Amino acid sequence: MSENLFQNVISTHARPDRLREILVHPENLPLWDEEIIQVVPTVATEFQLTRQPPALNEHEDLSVTATADQIIYHSQGGRLAYDLVFSLATEATTILTEELRVTSTGGLPLPLRLLAPIAQQAFAQKLHHLIALAESSREVLS
């Protein structure tokens, strides 16, 4: 059972395939999330992430699932287990929706309802960094 904690939506001129190219490779995370200091592949679609302390999840295991219009990061092994769902839609521009679904809250220092607005703001900031990367010509892993 999961609980939808928040949703961020952003419009960009970046091509959907460019966003997808960045997102399906978590090795690109340090390029747009300054808290991520290490991404270590463990198997084809699984990774170990390390964040700068203090972080809610300083270490976590991440797996990636991709469909035609969604990329989902499944996180376990930290104090907060979650699915981060990126949905891509194309209208006049590309619409990227980011939704955080909490799957487990073992050991959280705050109630989830107090954590939600703080997390939403932090994720929104990272989403803007992702868009800046996608709109640039900077090389990414693909």
TAMORA-V795940 format. One line per field, one symbol per residue. ss: DSSP state (@ for helix, = for strand, . for the rest). burial: I if it has 9 or more other ideal C-beta (glycine too) atoms within 8 Angstrom, else O. A space follows every 10 residues. Layout:
BEGIN
ss->???
burial->???
END
This chain:
BEGIN
ss->..======== ==...@@@@@ @@@..@@@@@ @@...===== ===..===== =.......== ======...= ======.... ========== ...======= ====...... .@@@@@@@@@ @@@@@@@@@@ @@@@@..... ..
burial->OOOOIIOIOI OIOIOIOIII IIIOIIOIII IIIOOIOOIO OOOOOIIIII IOOOOOIOII IIIIIIOOOI IIIIIOOIII IIIIIIIIOO OOOIIIIIII IIOOIOOIOO OIOOIIOOII OOIIOIIIII IIIIOOOOOI OO
END
